[in-house]
């Protein structure tokens, strides 16, 4: 009887600790769950075209998404080291951070352009001074520089990721595990990214 009591109490304690770590919302995926391979395909009925909705850049929303992506990227490195996720997944998380940084810089650039346009119209109606307009223009210049820097960083990171994927696919093909179509697709992506860069 004593030999059963200890393992049962240990099992009960472990299950109570595990309950605290599970997410409260059942719809929220766990961090270690792999992404779904089958994505929902939008309705491709040519008879009912939907109007394109242009989203305005929202720097606040992008900032929140960037912070979340940074946390996921740092946890991705830890999860890779313990063997919970693949190295490719950890690299994709880091690449997502760079993409979101670029999107955030572009959103800030758009906001700065809108601000300058507004300030210019106010200046023309003599509602603001020249210094306020110049301040808005200098903020626009800073935003342009940040957006250009983020764009070049993103292009370099995407090209590096594509080259790394190409080498992986070639190694897999050499070992007899990969497919020639995967190598061809990776080569096409590298070529497309190199042409964009030039």
N, C-alpha and C positions, 0 to 999 in steps of 0.2 A: 504494500500500500504506500509506503514512504517512497519507494522507487518511482511510482507514478505521480506522486504529488509534486515533486520538484520539477520534472519536465512540463507538467501541465501548468504550473505557476509561471514558469519561464515562457511558455508559449502564450499565455494570457498577457504577460507584460510586453512581449514583442508585438502582439497584435494591437495592444493599446497604443504603443508608440507609432506603429505604422498608420493607424487611423489619423493621427495628427498631421501626417505628411501628405495625405491625399487631398486633392483640391475639393473645395466645398461645392462648386458648380460642376455637375456631371457633364455638362456640355464642353467645359474647358479641357483641352487636351493636356496630357502630362508632358513634361519637357523631354522625356526620353522616348516618346512615341515617334515613330518615323512618319514622314509626311505621306499623305495618301497618294498612291500611284495613279489612280483613276480620278481625274478631275471632272467636275460637272462641265459638260459641253453646253454652251449657250444655244438657244434655239436658232438654228440656221435656216429657218424658213425664208426663202427669198421673197415670198408674197407679202410679208409683214416687216418691212424695214423699220427699225427703231431709230428715232432721232438721236444724234450724238449729243451727249451732255458734256459740256466743257466744265471741268472743275476748276474753281479758282484756287490758286496756291494757298495753302494754310500752313504757315510756318509753325504755329503752336502744335498742330496735330503731328506734323513731321518731327518736331522736337521730341514729343512724347514717344513716337515710334522709334526714333533714333536711340533714345535712352533705353528702351526695351530691347532693341537689337544689340546694343552694347552689352547689356546684362546677359543676353542669350549667347553672345560670342564668347564672353569670359567663361560662362558656364559650359560652353561647348568645348573649350580647351580642357577644362577639368574632366568633363565626361569622356573626351577622347582618351585622356591619359589613363582613366580607369577602365576603358574598354566598352563603355556603354553606347557610344556612337562611332561612326566611321570618321576617318580623317577628312574625307570629302565633305561630310556634313559640317564639321567644324570650320573648314575653309569657306564653305558657302555662307555660314553665319558671319564670318569676318567680312566677306565680300558684300553681304547685305548692309553692313554698317557703312561701308564706303559708298554704296549706292544711295543710301538714305542721306548721308552727308552731302552728296552732290545734289540730291533733290531739294534738301533744305536750303542749300546755297542758292539754287535757282529760284526757289520760292521767295527767299529774301530779296533777290534781285528784282523779281516782278513787283514785290511790294514797294521797293525803293523807286522803281520806274513810275508806279502809280502815284507815289508821294511827290515825286518831282513834277509830274504832270499837273497834279492838284496845286502844288506850290507855284508853278509857272502861271496857271490861270489866276490864282489869287494875286500874284505879283502884277500881272497885267491890269487887274482891276484896282491896283494900289492898296490892297488890303494887308499886305505884308511887306517887310523891308527886303532889301537886296541881300543882307546877311542871312536871313532865314532861307532864302532861295539858294544861296551859295552853300549853306549847311546841308540842305537836301541834296544838292548836286555832289557834294563831297561824299555823302553817305552812299549815293548811287555809285560813285567811282570805287569806293571800298567794296561794295556788294559785287560789282563787276569783276574786280580782282579776285575776290573769294570764289565766285562762281567759276571763273576760268581755272583757278587752281584746283578746285574740287573736280572739275570736268577732266582735267589732265590726269589727276590722281585716279579717277574712276576708270578712264580709258586704259591706263597702265595696269591697274589691278585686274580688269576684265581680260586684257591680253595675257597677263601672267597666268591667270586661272585657266584660260583656254589652252595655253602652251603646256601647262601642267597636265591638263586633261588629255591632251594629245599624246604626251609621253606615257601616261598611264594606259591609254587605249592601245598604244603600240606594244607596250610590255605585255598586256593581256593577250594580244593577238599572237605575239611571239611564243607565249606559253601555251597557246592553244585554247585559251578560255574565252578570248574576245572574238568579236566579229569584224570583218572587213568594213562593213557598213558603218560601224561605230567609229572606226579610224577615219573613214572618209568624211563623216559628219564633223568630227573634231577638226580635221584639216580645213574643211570649208569654213568653219567658225573662225579659226585662226586667220585665214585669208581675208575674211570679211572684216574682222577687227583691224587687221593691218591696213586694209584699204581705207577704212574710216579714219585711221590715225593720220594717213598721208593726205 
